[in-house]
Amino acid sequence: MKRFITGGVLTALSMLAFASVAMGASHNPKGEFAQFKECPLNRATITDCIYSVSNGGGFTIGKKTVPLVNPVTLQGGFEGAGSEVKFFGAENGDTLSKTPQPVPGGLLGVTAPTWWPKFIQDWFNNQINAGFTGVTATVELAAPATSIKLSTENLLIEEGNALGLPVKIKLSNQILGSNCYIGSNSNPVQIDFTTGTSGKLKAPAGALTFNKEFTLITISGGKLVNNTYAAPAASGCGGIFSFLVDPLVNSILGTPSPSGTNTATLEGKLQDGNALAVKASE
């Protein structure tokens, strides 16, 4: 009897473990919905899947401007509509991709003169970025994915906050170490993007296209902008020598930097798939 009970308990536990793994597994939508494989479809309340790739734009913090040269992906799903949207992160946890962007001029801020021929400028700047003083900047989420604000209504009418991201910016190279950040989980940089006007920046929502069933919306050629967020000082740079390196980094960057002096722009394509249609394609 003990063996029977023990065996039953172990079987039940293994079934629960399998169910837990299955619940967290990625999906396999097909065709025009293939990009939504990490949509949180295991939530019965999800109505829409989101997949956005930003391959243009960039951000300026203090004295430094970092162009977006490597695509950044935002993916997940939401329930609700208009201004009552609740966002949920990607099934695999990779909601906002951690994509390093090279900081022009690196740590020392050295860049090629603009009057040089373009191919020589590119060669020179690549040498700096690949060298000892080269720095990359990576925007990371600084809060749970449910903290992301999304308003499909504001996105389309080009007014108010369309996308709100609580982030921290990681600065990396051999000198700065692995814990050099502008912002933190406890003090995130809140960037509320709009397709309207933010400070000196203005952006269009872009062009909308639909599939023939109206279950897939694609917005392309638009921008999301922000010119009002504030950036705190960098901290944790240089490991045990951060008390020396932090002030140097902040003097180079011009941080902390108040509202109105920083910009962020995202350019690319956003797709919204009907969750039922995404499931049906599997």
N, C-alpha and C positions, 0 to 999 in steps of 0.2 A: 504493500500500500504506500509506504514511504517513497519507494522508487517511482511508483505511478504518479504520486503527487509532485515529487521533485521533477520528474520528466515533464509533467504538464505545465509546471511553472516555467521551466526553461523554455519550453516550446512557445508559451505565451510571451515570454520576454523577447525571444528571438523574433517573433512576429511583430511585436511592438517596435523593435529596433529596425526591422525591415520597413515597416510603415513609416517610421521617422525618416529614414533615408529616402524613401520614395517621395514623401511630402516635400523634401528639400531639393528633389532632383530637378534638373532643367527639363524643359519641354522641347518638342521637335516639330514646330510648325513648319509648313512647307510653302513653296512658291513665293508669292509676294509678301507673305507674312514671316518668312524665315528669320528675319532679323530680330523677331520678338521672342527668341528662345529663352531669354532670361526674365520674361515678364512674370510677375508673381501670380500665376494663374491658379495656384493652390488655394488662394484666398477666394472664396465663393463670391465675395462682394465686388471683386474687381470688374470694372466695366470697360476700361480702356488700357491698352498697352502703349508705352512711349519708348521711342528709340530716336535719339538725336545725336548727330555727329557735327561738331564744330571744327572746321578746318581752316578758319580764318579769324581775324581779329587779334586780340591780345589785351594786355593790361599795363597800366602805368601806375606805379606806386612811388611816390616821392620823386626822386630824380631818375628813376629807372623805367624804361619801357621794354616790355618783353612781348614780342610778337608770337602769335600762335602758329608754329610751324609744323607741329605734330598733332594730328587729329585727337580731339577729346570727345569721349562718348558719355552720354547720360542716358540711362535706361531704367525702366521700372514699369509701374502701372499706377492707375488711380481709380477712385470711385467718386461719384458725384459729378457735378457739372457747374459751369460758370465760375463763380467765386467760392463755391462750396466744395472744392476739390480736395480730396485727401490723398496724398502721394504715398506709395510704398515702393521700397527699393527692389533692385534686381534679385532674382532667385539665388544667384551665386554670391551675392554680396558686393559685386563689382558695379555699384550704382553709378558712381562718377569715376571714370578711369583715371588712374594715377599716371599721367603722361608728362614726363619731364620736357621742359622747354629750355633751350639754351638762352642764357642771359647775354645779350650783345655786350662785348667788351669784357665779360667775365668779372672777376673780383676787382680788378684795377680800373675798369671802365675804359679800356683802351679800344678804340675802333678805328678803322681805316678812314682817311679823309674822303668826303663825299665826292670830291672832284677827281678822284682816281677812277680809271675805267672799272666798270661793274665787275668784270671777272676777277680783277686784281683785288677789289674790295672784298669779294666773297672768299677768295683764297686767304687773304690776310686774316679776316675775321674768324674763319674756320680754324686757322692755326692757333689763334688766341683761345677760342672756345674749347679746343681739344687739349690745350696745355694745362700747366699747373694751376693757372689762375682761372680756368674755365669754370663756370658755375651754371647749374641748371635750376630752374624754378618749377615746382610741381604743386598744382592746386589740388588739395585733398579735402574731402568732407570732414567737418569738425563736429558733427552731431549726427544722430541717427537719421536714416533716410526719410523717416516720417516728418522730420523737421523741414524738409524741402517744401517751399510754397509754390503752388502752381495755380494759375488762373487762366483757363482757356478763353474766358470772356475778355479779359484785359489784353491777352495776346492778340486777339483778332481785332479789337476796336482801337488798338494802339493808344492805350491809356492806362495809367496805374501800373502796379507791379504784376508782371507776367510770370516771372520765375525768381524765387528767392533761395539763395544758396548760402548756408553757413559754412565757411571754409577756413582753412589755414594754408599758408604757402610755405612749402619746404624748400630751403636753399641748400644745395649739395655740391661739395667738391672735397678734395683731400684736406683742405685746411679747415673747412667749416664743420666737417664731421657729419653725423647722421641725425642730429637732433636740433638743427638750426631752423627755426620757424618764425614767420610773421603770423601772429595769431595762434590760438590754441583751442583745445576742446572746451576749456573753461572761459576763454575770451575769443570767440570766433570773429572772423571778418565777415560781416553780414553784407552780401552783395545782392541787392534787389534789382533785378533786370527789368527793363521795360522795352516795349516796341514803340513807345512814344518818345517823350522828351525827358531827359535827365540832365539837369545842369546845362552845359554847353553842347551836349550830344543829343542827336535825334536819329531815330531809326524807323524804317518801315517794317511792317509785319511780314512782308513777302507775298509770294503768289501761292494760292491754294489750288491743288488738283486732287481729284477723287478717282478711285477705281469705279467700275460701272455699277457695283453693288452699294456704293457709298459706305463701305466698311473699312476703308483705308484712306486716310487724309494725309497728304504730303504738303508741307509748307517749306518752300525753298526760296532762296534769294533774299531772305530777310535778315534782320540784325536784332540782337538784344544788347542794350547798353545801360551803363550806370556811370554817373559822374558825381555821386554824392556820398559814397562810402568812405569811412575813415580807416586808416591802417595803423596798428600799434607798432611799437618798436620790435625789432627782431631780438630773439633770445635763444639761449642754448647753443650758440655758435662757438665752435672751437673746443667743445668738450670741457675739460677741467680748466681750460684757459678762457672760458666764455667771458669772464670779467674783463679780459683784455680785448677779446675779439668782437664781442657784442658792440661796444662803442665804435669800433672801426667800421663794422658792417653798417651800422645805423648812420654813420657820417657819410658813407659812400651812397647809401640808398636814399638818405633824406627822410628817415623814419624816426619817430612816429610822424605820420602824415595826416593832416586833418581833412575833413569832408570838403569836397570841391577841388582838391588837388590831385585826386586819383581817378583813373578811368578804367573801365572794363568793357570789352566788346566781344561778342560771340557772333560769328557768321557761319552759316552752314544750312543743314537740312534737318527738319523735325518731322517724324512720322507718328501718327496716332492710329492704332489699329483697334477695331472693335474686338473685345475679349472673346465673345462667343465665336466670331469668325476666325480668330486666331486658333482657338481650340479645335474648331471644326476642320482646320487645315492639317492637323497632325495625322 
